[in-house]
Amino acid sequence: LRPHIVWFGEAVPKIEQAIDAVSRADILLIVGTSLQVYPAAGLYRYAGYDTPIYIIDPKDVPVNDRRIVHIREVATKGMEIFKNILKSE
């Protein structure tokens, strides 16, 4: 009745596949999360050492990782900024 929703305390379906996808990513984009609910919050740590990570969220994100660029905007505005960043690279 509730596909694609994981409640607190539940296992994340297909977490192994998610870890594999993140570890192979050329770039990682995370939208709308505080990165405080595990295990999903820790997925970004599986990104490669040189993989750029972008987080779009208007609130503070309590992580310290040199790879992370935090775009402090709501998703619609943040995606526009992200698109411009990609165009300039």
N, C-alpha and C positions, 0 to 999 in steps of 0.2 A: 504493500500500500504506500510505501514511501521510498521509492528508488532514489539512489544517489544521495541519501542523507545518512549521516552517521551521528548518533547521539553520544553524549559524554559517557565514557565507560565502555563503549562498544569497540570491538575490533574494527580496523579499517580494512574493508574488502580489497583484495588484490594489492596489498601494501608492497609485496615483493616486486610486482610488475612496475609499480610506481617508483620504487627505488632504482630499478634497472633503467627506466626511462630518464629519470633525473641524472643518473650517472653518465648517460650517453648524450645529454643535451649540450648543444653549442651555446645556448643562452637559456636562462631560466626567468620566467615572469610569474610573479605571485601577486594576485589581486585580492584585496579586501580581507586581510587576515591580520590578527595581532601576533601570530606565531607563538601562541601561548598554550594551545591545545595539542597535546601529543597523543599519538605518535606522528600525526601528519605534520605538525609544526617543525619536526626535525628533518623532514625530507630534503630541505635545501642543503643540508650538510653533506649529502651524497653527490652534489654537483662537483665536477672536476675543479682542481686547484685554480685553473685559469678561466673557469666558466663565469662570465658576468651574470650577476643576479640582480633583477629589478623587482622591487616591492612597491606596489601602488596601494597606499592606505593613508587616509588623512591623519591618523593617530600615530603616536610614537610606537616604534617596533623595538622591543627590548633585546636586540641582538647586536653583537659587535663582530662584524666579518668584513674584511677589506673589500670583498667582492661585491658587496651589496650597495646598490644605489637606491635610496629611499625617495620615492616621488610622493610627497605629502599632499595628495589630492584625492578627491572622490574618483571612482573608477572612470567615469566618462571623461573628465578633464585629464586624469592621469594617463589614460590610453592615448589621448592626443599628444601629450608630452612624450610618451614612450615612442610613438610613431615618429615624431620629429627627431628623437635621439637616434633611432635606427636609420633614418634617412641621412643624417649627418655623418654616420660612420662608414 
